[in-house]
Every structure is written in structure tokens, then in C-alpha cells.
Amino acid sequence: MPSAVCPAPQSCPACPVCPTAEPPKPAEKPLQAAEWNELTGWTSDDPSAAFSAFVASCRNLERQAHWKPVCASARELADTTTGALRSWFESTFRPWALVNPDGSRNGLITGYYEPILKGSRQRSKAYPNPVFGPPEDMIVVELAELYPELKHLRLRGRLDGRKLVPYYSRAEWSPQESKRSPEALLFIDDAIDLFFMQIQGSGQIQLTDGSRVRLNYADQNGHPYRAIGRWLVERGEMKADQASMQNIKAWAKANPSRMTEMLNANPSLVFFRELPVEGSGPQGAMGLPLTPERSLAVDPRHVPLGAPIWLATTRPNSEQALTRLMLGQDTGGAIRGVVRADFYWGSGPEAGSQAGKMRQQGRMWVLLPRGYQPPGV
């Protein structure tokens, strides 16, 4: 047999060169200068209610130099007809479009309200669910005092020996309720109603003696808010477009043995303080009464509290336009992001019906004093 002939050695092909990855696109600035004609529906709104809410906000705003002359002008304004107010806003403010980091300008607009619940000063079988003020053993650390760049952030915890550990989650708090019962502000008849009052941040309580009091947000346990609607959707209990407050309450009544499991899916727990029922609504984050259908909860990292905001969205479960001048007077644990807001509908069942159905897309413009340059722009 002839001997095998080995093939001539082949040179190795050159190793492929991986293309250089494109650098990540820088995030868009959250505020971008705009013109009045960009504000959808601007000329169709009567700004009177928003103007009154703005004057109230001036109690806080005028402590800042760039707001002081604007607030003085508002108080001195003699002509408060619709046209005159619109002209005053146009001559006094400049609109700035709120823009998400990815450059998009649409965001989620939800709704909230002040529920009216039944309660008692005494715990009983009919009123078994306690409402608490901020616990004495909860320690609050204001991070901005140590790190100014962490403004609006704080830690909440408790001491375990000499160690600061996270405060009790909702599930961990439940065993605490019995021994802390003497510290309760009052007691509510329905656990799911109490849960939703914590989400709303306030509520009116109709007591057994016929009187009524207001419970307002006082503090929170430091755990992140988790939506129980999402928990139900992830477990196939309902579809995403069905996860309204009304449907969640109906699910809880139909599944009483699983209600605690559902509620504990949200580790966040809210503590309250008692106030008299007065003014146009509960106190927002500025310590001022909220104005029904004119107050928004916003993320204060991106929107200055107290500032006027033009909102262009649609009514709950509808394509009907909802465009009006609002005031950013509140905050919320679930309100995170640039184009993100919670629309305050007012008190009672009708407001609750609107708020529970609201999950719309919308755009927002914040109005800032002319000549003022926002930080980072």
C-alpha cells in the first residue's frame, strides 16, 4: 500500500474581532423646555381651582427665593376670571416637559381617594382590626443629614441589641398587634378596607358614637410597596386589566382563607395620626389639604412639591380626554419615576370608584417661574 500523504498544514484563520459595543445612551434630562402650544388642551381648562390651590401651596413655596415673587404676584392678582388667570400663568411661568430617562414622554397615571370606613374606639368582634400611630420602637434615620445627595431618602429600623435591623414587615407586624393593642388609635371593622386605606394614605372613620375623625399618613415601616394586584395576576387569579381595587376586594371576599397571604405580599405598612375632619381634603405631603381633582401625588426627586403641573391623560377606563391644571401637593410609596402621578379624586364611594379604575397613560408639564433654570438642565 502506498503510504498516506498528510495534507499541508493550513494556517490558522485570523481570530474574529468582536465589534466594539456601543456605549449606553445617556439618559434624557427629566425636564425639557417647552412652549405653551405644546400643552394639550391648555385653552380649554378653567384654572380657578388650581390657582386657589397654588396660593395655598405658597405657604411653603415662598420660602424659596425663586418662588417668592410669583407667590406675591398671585396674592395681589385682582382679576381672577378664567381668561385673566390663564394669561397670568402664561406670563409668570414657563412650561417644562417631563421626560423619562429613555426619552419617552408618556407615563402611568393612577388615582387615589379618601375612603370612609367604619370604626370604634374599643376593640370588639365587630371591630377587630387595630390602626396604629408610628411605633415608639421604630427608628428613623434621615440620610440627607449624612449624605445630602440622598435627599428624600430615609431608613427605618429597630434596635436588636446594639444592631439596627429593618423594621417589621407587614407579615412580621401581625404577631405584634395583640400586645400593642392598647396603643392603637382605633379599630376598623374590615381588614381589606384598612389595607386600602393604607394604600390611599388617609381616610375618614365613622365612629360608633356618630362622630367622624380623619386618619392621615404619619409614617411607614421602610419596606418597599408591592402591588397585590400584580401578585394576583402573577398567580393567575385575574388578568392584568382586571386588577382594580373593586375586583381585588371581590377576590378577598371570595377567598377569605387566602386574604392574609395576599395582604402580606405587600410588606409595606403605613402608620397614621388622628386629625379633625376639616378643609377640602386630607393633608398631603406639604401639610396642606388636598383639593379634589386638582391635587397630584408626584415623585419629589423630579417634580418640586407645590409646583403647578399640566396633566394630559384620559378618564378612568375611557378614551375621553382629561386635561387640566393640577398641583403637585403629595407623594406616595408607589409613585416613582419622572412621568408618574396619582390623581386625587376626593372622598367617599364615588371618588373611590373613579380612583380604583384609573390606570391611564398620560403626559405632564411642570410650570416653573420664568427666568428660573432648574438644576441639571
C-alpha positions as CSV (number, residue, x, y, z in Angstrom):
1,M,0.0,0.0,0.0
2,P,1.2,3.4,-0.7
3,S,2.0,5.5,2.4
4,A,-0.6,8.1,3.4
5,V,0.2,11.6,2.4
6,C,-0.6,14.2,5.1
7,P,-2.1,17.4,3.9
8,A,0.0,20.5,4.0
9,P,-0.5,22.4,7.2
10,Q,-3.1,25.2,7.0
11,S,-2.5,28.5,8.6
12,C,-5.0,29.3,11.3
13,P,-7.6,31.8,10.2
14,A,-7.4,35.1,12.0
15,C,-9.5,35.3,15.2
16,P,-12.7,37.2,14.6
17,V,-12.6,40.7,16.0
18,C,-15.7,41.4,18.1
19,P,-17.2,44.7,17.2
20,T,-16.8,47.3,19.9
21,A,-20.1,47.6,21.9
22,E,-21.8,50.9,21.6
23,P,-21.7,53.0,24.7
24,P,-25.0,53.2,26.6
25,K,-27.2,56.1,25.5
26,P,-27.1,58.8,28.1
27,A,-30.4,59.2,30.0
28,E,-32.5,62.1,28.9
29,K,-32.9,65.1,31.1
30,P,-36.1,64.9,33.1
31,L,-37.1,68.5,32.4
32,Q,-37.0,69.9,28.9
33,A,-38.1,73.4,27.9
34,A,-41.5,73.5,26.2
35,E,-43.9,76.1,24.7
36,W,-47.5,76.7,25.8
37,N,-48.9,75.5,22.5
38,E,-47.5,72.0,23.3
39,L,-49.8,71.6,26.3
40,T,-52.7,69.5,25.1
41,G,-56.0,71.2,25.9
42,W,-54.4,74.2,27.7
43,T,-57.0,76.7,26.5
44,S,-60.0,74.5,27.5
45,D,-59.5,74.4,31.2
46,D,-60.7,76.8,33.9
47,P,-57.6,77.3,36.1
48,S,-59.6,78.8,39.0
49,A,-59.5,75.8,41.4
50,A,-55.8,75.2,40.6
51,F,-55.0,78.8,41.2
52,S,-56.6,78.7,44.7
53,A,-54.6,75.5,45.4
54,F,-51.4,77.2,44.2
55,V,-52.0,80.2,46.5
56,A,-52.3,77.7,49.4
57,S,-49.1,76.0,48.3
58,C,-47.3,79.3,48.5
59,R,-47.2,79.0,52.3
60,N,-44.4,76.5,51.7
61,L,-43.1,77.6,48.3
62,E,-42.3,81.2,49.1
63,R,-39.6,80.1,51.5
64,Q,-37.6,79.6,48.3
65,A,-36.3,82.7,46.6
66,H,-37.4,81.9,43.0
67,W,-41.0,81.3,44.2
68,K,-41.4,84.3,46.4
69,P,-42.2,87.0,43.7
70,V,-44.5,84.6,42.0
71,C,-46.5,84.0,45.2
72,A,-46.6,87.7,45.9
73,S,-48.0,88.3,42.4
74,A,-50.6,85.6,42.9
75,R,-51.9,87.1,46.1
76,E,-52.1,90.6,44.6
77,L,-53.9,89.5,41.4
78,A,-57.2,91.3,41.2
79,D,-58.8,89.8,38.1
80,T,-59.3,86.1,38.6
81,T,-61.6,85.4,35.7
82,T,-60.7,82.4,33.6
83,G,-59.0,84.3,30.8
84,A,-57.1,86.6,33.2
85,L,-55.8,83.6,35.2
86,R,-54.7,81.8,32.1
87,S,-52.8,84.9,30.9
88,W,-51.3,85.2,34.4
89,F,-49.9,81.7,34.3
90,E,-48.6,82.2,30.8
91,S,-46.8,85.4,31.7
92,T,-45.5,84.2,35.0
93,F,-44.4,80.6,34.3
94,R,-42.6,78.6,31.7
95,P,-43.7,75.0,30.9
96,W,-41.1,72.2,31.2
97,A,-42.0,68.8,29.7
98,L,-41.3,65.9,32.0
99,V,-39.3,63.2,30.1
100,N,-38.4,59.7,31.1
101,P,-34.8,58.6,31.1
102,D,-35.4,56.7,27.8
103,G,-36.7,59.8,26.1
104,S,-40.3,58.8,26.2
105,R,-42.9,61.3,27.5
106,N,-45.8,59.1,28.4
107,G,-46.2,57.6,31.9
108,L,-48.6,55.9,34.2
109,I,-51.3,58.0,35.8
110,T,-53.3,56.2,38.6
111,G,-55.9,57.5,41.0
112,Y,-56.4,57.6,44.8
113,Y,-59.1,58.9,47.2
114,E,-60.0,59.2,50.8
115,P,-62.2,56.3,51.9
116,I,-64.8,56.5,54.6
117,L,-64.6,53.5,56.9
118,K,-66.5,52.2,60.0
119,G,-64.6,52.2,63.2
120,S,-64.7,52.2,67.0
121,R,-62.6,53.4,69.9
122,Q,-62.9,49.9,71.5
123,R,-61.8,46.6,70.1
124,S,-64.6,44.0,69.7
125,K,-65.6,41.2,67.5
126,A,-67.3,43.7,65.1
127,Y,-64.2,45.9,65.1
128,P,-61.1,43.7,65.4
129,N,-58.5,45.5,63.2
130,P,-56.3,48.0,65.0
131,V,-54.9,51.2,63.4
132,F,-51.6,52.3,64.9
133,G,-49.6,55.5,65.0
134,P,-45.8,55.4,64.5
135,P,-44.4,52.9,67.0
136,E,-42.1,54.1,69.7
137,D,-39.5,51.5,68.8
138,M,-39.2,52.5,65.2
139,I,-36.0,54.5,64.5
140,V,-36.0,56.9,61.5
141,V,-32.6,57.9,60.0
142,E,-32.6,60.9,57.7
143,L,-30.0,60.0,55.2
144,A,-29.7,63.6,53.8
145,E,-28.2,64.7,57.2
146,L,-25.2,62.5,56.4
147,Y,-25.4,62.4,52.6
148,P,-27.0,65.5,51.0
149,E,-27.2,63.7,47.7
150,L,-29.7,61.2,49.3
151,K,-32.3,63.9,49.8
152,H,-35.9,62.5,50.2
153,L,-34.5,59.1,51.4
154,R,-34.6,57.8,54.9
155,L,-34.1,54.5,56.7
156,R,-36.5,53.0,59.2
157,G,-35.4,50.2,61.6
158,R,-35.4,48.9,65.2
159,L,-32.7,48.0,67.6
160,D,-31.8,44.3,68.1
161,G,-29.3,44.6,70.9
162,R,-26.8,47.2,69.5
163,K,-27.6,46.4,65.9
164,L,-30.0,48.4,63.7
165,V,-32.2,46.0,61.7
166,P,-35.0,46.6,59.3
167,Y,-38.4,47.3,61.0
168,Y,-41.1,44.7,61.0
169,S,-42.6,43.9,57.6
170,R,-46.4,43.5,57.3
171,A,-46.2,39.8,58.0
172,E,-43.8,40.3,60.9
173,W,-46.0,43.0,62.4
174,S,-49.2,40.8,62.7
175,P,-48.0,39.0,65.8
176,Q,-47.2,42.4,67.4
177,E,-50.7,43.7,67.1
178,S,-52.2,41.8,70.1
179,K,-49.6,43.0,72.6
180,R,-49.6,46.5,71.2
181,S,-53.4,46.8,71.1
182,P,-53.6,49.4,74.0
183,E,-51.5,51.7,71.8
184,A,-54.0,51.6,68.8
185,L,-55.6,54.8,67.7
186,L,-58.9,53.0,67.0
187,F,-60.3,49.8,65.4
188,I,-61.8,49.1,62.0
189,D,-64.4,46.6,61.0
190,D,-62.9,45.4,57.7
191,A,-59.3,44.3,57.2
192,I,-59.3,44.8,53.4
193,D,-60.8,48.3,53.8
194,L,-58.0,49.1,56.3
195,F,-55.4,47.8,53.8
196,F,-56.7,50.0,51.1
197,M,-56.8,53.0,53.4
198,Q,-53.0,52.4,54.0
199,I,-52.5,52.5,50.2
200,Q,-54.5,55.7,49.9
201,G,-52.7,57.3,52.8
202,S,-55.7,58.7,54.6
203,G,-59.3,58.0,55.4
204,Q,-62.3,59.3,57.4
205,I,-63.6,57.0,60.1
206,Q,-67.3,56.9,61.1
207,L,-67.3,56.0,64.8
208,T,-70.0,54.1,66.6
209,D,-71.0,57.2,68.6
210,G,-71.8,59.0,65.3
211,S,-68.7,61.2,65.2
212,R,-66.2,61.2,62.5
213,V,-62.4,61.6,62.5
214,R,-59.7,61.7,59.9
215,L,-56.7,59.4,59.9
216,N,-53.7,60.8,57.9
217,Y,-50.4,59.3,56.9
218,A,-47.8,59.7,59.6
219,D,-45.1,57.2,58.7
220,Q,-44.2,53.9,57.0
221,N,-42.2,50.9,58.1
222,G,-39.5,51.3,55.5
223,H,-40.3,48.3,53.4
224,P,-41.0,48.8,49.6
225,Y,-44.5,48.9,48.3
226,R,-45.6,45.8,46.4
227,A,-48.8,45.8,44.4
228,I,-51.2,43.0,45.5
229,G,-52.9,43.3,42.1
230,R,-49.7,42.2,40.5
231,W,-49.4,39.3,43.0
232,L,-52.9,38.1,41.9
233,V,-52.1,38.4,38.2
234,E,-48.8,36.5,38.6
235,R,-50.7,33.7,40.2
236,G,-53.4,33.6,37.5
237,E,-56.1,34.7,39.8
238,M,-57.1,37.5,37.4
239,K,-55.9,39.2,34.3
240,A,-53.9,42.5,34.4
241,D,-56.8,44.6,33.1
242,Q,-59.0,43.2,35.9
243,A,-56.7,44.2,38.8
244,S,-58.8,47.1,40.0
245,M,-59.5,47.9,43.7
246,Q,-63.1,46.7,43.3
247,N,-62.1,43.3,41.8
248,I,-59.3,42.8,44.4
249,K,-61.9,43.4,47.2
250,A,-64.3,40.9,45.5
251,W,-61.5,38.3,45.3
252,A,-60.7,38.8,49.0
253,K,-64.4,38.2,49.9
254,A,-64.5,35.1,47.8
255,N,-61.2,33.7,49.2
256,P,-61.1,34.6,52.9
257,S,-58.7,31.8,53.7
258,R,-56.1,33.4,51.4
259,M,-56.6,37.1,52.2
260,T,-53.8,37.3,54.8
261,E,-51.4,35.7,52.3
262,M,-52.4,38.3,49.7
263,L,-52.1,41.2,52.0
264,N,-48.7,40.1,53.2
265,A,-47.4,40.1,49.6
266,N,-47.1,43.9,50.3
267,P,-44.5,44.2,53.1
268,S,-45.1,48.0,53.3
269,L,-47.1,49.1,56.4
270,V,-48.5,52.6,57.0
271,F,-49.0,54.3,60.4
272,F,-51.4,57.1,60.9
273,R,-52.2,60.2,63.0
274,E,-55.6,61.4,64.0
275,L,-56.9,64.8,62.8
276,P,-60.3,66.5,62.8
277,V,-62.4,66.4,59.6
278,E,-62.0,69.8,58.1
279,G,-60.8,71.5,54.9
280,S,-61.2,70.4,51.3
281,G,-59.4,67.0,52.0
282,P,-56.7,65.2,53.9
283,Q,-53.3,66.7,54.3
284,G,-50.8,65.9,51.6
285,A,-47.0,65.7,51.9
286,M,-46.8,69.5,52.1
287,G,-49.1,69.6,55.2
288,L,-51.8,71.3,53.2
289,P,-55.4,70.0,52.5
290,L,-55.6,68.2,49.1
291,T,-58.1,69.6,46.5
292,P,-60.3,67.0,44.8
293,E,-59.4,66.6,41.1
294,R,-56.7,69.2,41.3
295,S,-54.0,67.6,43.6
296,L,-51.5,65.1,42.3
297,A,-49.1,62.8,44.1
298,V,-45.7,63.0,42.3
299,D,-42.1,61.9,42.8
300,P,-40.4,64.8,44.5
301,R,-37.0,63.7,43.1
302,H,-38.2,65.0,39.8
303,V,-41.1,67.4,40.4
304,P,-40.9,70.1,43.0
305,L,-43.7,69.8,45.5
306,G,-46.2,72.6,45.3
307,A,-45.5,73.4,41.6
308,P,-48.4,73.7,39.1
309,I,-48.5,70.7,36.7
310,W,-50.4,70.5,33.4
311,L,-51.7,66.9,33.0
312,A,-52.9,65.4,29.8
313,T,-54.4,62.0,30.2
314,T,-57.8,60.2,29.9
315,R,-60.6,59.5,32.3
316,P,-60.7,56.0,34.0
317,N,-61.3,53.1,31.7
318,S,-62.0,55.6,28.9
319,E,-60.5,57.4,25.9
320,Q,-62.2,60.6,27.0
321,A,-59.6,63.4,27.5
322,L,-58.8,64.5,31.0
323,T,-56.7,67.7,30.6
324,R,-56.3,70.2,33.5
325,L,-54.0,72.2,35.6
326,M,-53.0,70.4,38.8
327,L,-50.8,70.9,41.8
328,G,-48.1,68.5,42.9
329,Q,-49.0,68.5,46.6
330,D,-48.5,64.9,47.6
331,T,-46.2,61.9,47.4
332,G,-46.7,58.1,47.6
333,G,-44.7,54.9,48.1
334,A,-45.7,53.6,44.7
335,I,-45.1,57.0,42.9
336,R,-41.7,56.5,41.5
337,G,-40.4,57.9,38.2
338,V,-40.4,61.1,36.2
339,V,-43.7,60.8,34.2
340,R,-45.7,59.2,37.1
341,A,-48.5,60.6,39.1
342,D,-51.5,59.7,41.3
343,F,-54.7,61.7,40.7
344,Y,-56.6,62.7,43.9
345,W,-60.3,62.2,43.3
346,G,-61.8,63.3,46.7
347,S,-63.6,61.5,49.5
348,G,-66.2,58.7,49.5
349,P,-67.5,55.9,47.3
350,E,-67.9,57.8,44.0
351,A,-64.3,59.1,44.3
352,G,-63.2,55.5,45.2
353,S,-65.0,54.2,42.1
354,Q,-63.0,56.5,39.9
355,A,-59.7,56.0,41.6
356,G,-60.0,52.2,41.6
357,K,-60.4,52.1,37.9
358,M,-57.8,54.7,36.9
359,R,-54.7,53.3,35.2
360,Q,-54.1,55.5,32.3
361,Q,-51.3,56.8,30.2
362,G,-50.6,60.5,30.3
363,R,-48.1,63.3,29.8
364,M,-47.1,66.0,32.2
365,W,-45.6,69.5,32.1
366,V,-44.4,71.3,35.3
367,L,-44.7,75.1,35.4
368,L,-41.8,76.9,36.9
369,P,-41.2,80.6,37.4
370,R,-39.9,82.5,34.3
371,G,-36.2,83.1,34.5
372,Y,-35.6,80.1,36.8
373,Q,-33.2,77.5,35.5
374,P,-33.9,74.1,37.1
375,P,-30.9,72.2,38.4
376,G,-29.3,69.8,35.9
377,V,-30.9,71.5,32.8
